[in-house]
Amino acid sequence: MTVSTRNDTNEPLDIDVNTTAAENKTKNEEVDYDELLSSAGEFGPYQILLFFSTFPFYVFGVFAYYTQIFMTDVSPNHWCWIPELQNLTSYQRRSLAIPPDIEMHFGYSQCRAYVANWTDVIITGNVPNETWDTVPCQHGWEFNKSEIPYPTISSELGWVCDKNSYQATAQAIFFIGSIAGGFIVGWIADRYGRIPAIVSSNLLGCIGGTASMFATNFVVFSTCRFITGMSYDNCMMMAYLIVLEYVAPKYRSYVSNMAFALFYGSAVTVLPWIVLLCGHWKTIALATSLPLVLAILAPFFIPESPRWLLSKGRIDDAIKKVLAIGRINKKEVPQKLIEQFKNSTKKKTNERNESSLEMLKKPLLRRMFICICVEYMCCTIVFDGLVRSLKQLEFDYFLTFSLVSFTEIPSMILTAFVMDWMGRRWLSSIVMFISFIFSILTVSTSGVTSVIFAIIARFAVNISYSAAMQWAAEMMPVSVRGSGASIVHICGYVATVISPYVIYLETYIYWLPLVVIGCIAGFGGIIALALPETARKDMPQTFEDAEDLVRSLRFWEVPFLSKKNNSEGNVNESFEM
């Protein structure tokens, strides 16, 4: 805005009030990166282009995470293969050669067959009965192809019966790889930059995933999946965080949730149909791993993290990034603002770095830190477990997977608009209890009803999972926000190691996995109420601020019922890591 005034000689002068205000600010106050970024455009054409350029990385993240499920799952409806009866229908083979077992969900043995000369049985018509001897499957297994219509590595190598833990163990090894990758790729990100971390993590996924198709035994397959696991999360999250660093704070909640809704949600919804088109586990491995090599193009369309540049003292390079944003957004960044930012940043480089372990020495912060780690682990187990338990629903596996995965889209959109209004505590607690209720209800029903209940349970946990990711960082002092959030994520990786074994409980009691998942969701709902609310509050800058945040906990505190804080615009600074 321009106003007119007069100088000492009574001559009219035009003064740009906005520029003058900015210049006066720079003379008296420190300028941080977010203020400099806002002057170049808070969410303009540059940020929109950058937002859409990350779409492939969400696809890569989906491929890395979910592909192994489709490569290893087998139809729960299987029985011993009897070569002499191959001319009969599958129903006739099963009825004739497989002994009944009322303890099994399907009412027949999945691991034993009658001992007989089947050629004589066909000729004489002497049908076996319960008095005949049985033996473990001698010639492999026969699977109901109406449930999973293509060969998986588990069906080819016989990972059922006495080897039915192999799938869970291979998945756990994948997630152990993600823990190792979190440290290794994280080190690359801190030492060499976010772009090298993006490229290296995706190349690991490409190498490990492609090598998986050559696996001929459990050890080789697990080794390949460990390497693939090293890419998981980082292959997507590094690009995600870079985008957030180029978006002004007040838009970050919307950008983070919309990215997962539009990109991640659409990719995971389509994945089952890509798998069906592939038609074989080896083709699936190749089709979902080879595209990750395209990440080598990332340096040409994804800029380096400005916060990493600043952490390395490359202030001028970070400023160049902001000026580039300003040119594309058609905004001029005031030179005075740049100079003040340089001075402010140089002061901060001399400040003492503190360890996240300092939080464990302070009782209030220790309780808070442990609770958010446990909350995130509960969200992760429920989120992952609901996906892996879908084959228990006795409904079309691929359609159910798509329907349940589609909940990512509306749930993330809803989260973007209600999280600041309703707050983190009560939103997380309520949706976790909803997930608890409908997880339990899912096992008490069948058919379409069970699918609807599973969809509601997954919809609810999607919201709490997204809220927990942002909530974790919002509670921590700025000096340990990055390392503290990383520890929370590593706890999530540990939880995913546990998750496959929760699903493995179905081999003992068919309905047990969903009951356990539901109970974990209920526990997460209770833990959420023990954490402080961060909506509409300033982010803690020091350990004392964080302790004050914990002390401010009020059980019935709900943001939309409370008077708005003047600092509401600072709520989303959680990503300043």
Secondary structure, 3 states (H helix, E strand, C coil): CEEEEECCCCCEEEEEHHHHHHHHHHHHCCCCHHHHHHHCCCCCHHHHHHHHHCHHHHHHHHHHHHHHHHHHCCCCCEEECCHHHCCCCHHHHHHHHCCECCCCCCCECCCEEECCCHHHHHHHCCCCCCCCCEEECCCCEEECCCCCCCCCHHHHHCCCHHHCCHHHHHHHHHHHHHHHHHHHHHHHHHHHCHHHHHHHHHHHHHHHHHHHCCCCCHHHHHHHHHHHHCCCCHHHHHHHHHHHHCCCHHHHHHHHHHHHHHHHHHHHHHHHHHHHHHCCHHHHHHHHHHHHHHHHHHHHHCCCCHHHHHHCCCHHHHHHHHHHHHHHHCCCCCHHHHHHHHHHHHHHCCCCCCCHHHHHHCHHHHHHHHHHHHHHHHHHHHHHHHHHCHHHHCCCHHHHHHHHHHCHHHHHHHHHHHHHHHCHHHHHHHHHHHHHHHHHHHHCCCHHHHHHHHHHHHHHHHHHHHHHHHHHHHCCCHHHHHHHHHHHHHHHHHHHHHHHHHHHHHHCCCCHHHHHHHHHHHHHHHHHCCCCCCCCCCCCCCHHHHHHHHHCCCCCCCHHHCCCCCCHHHCCHHHCC
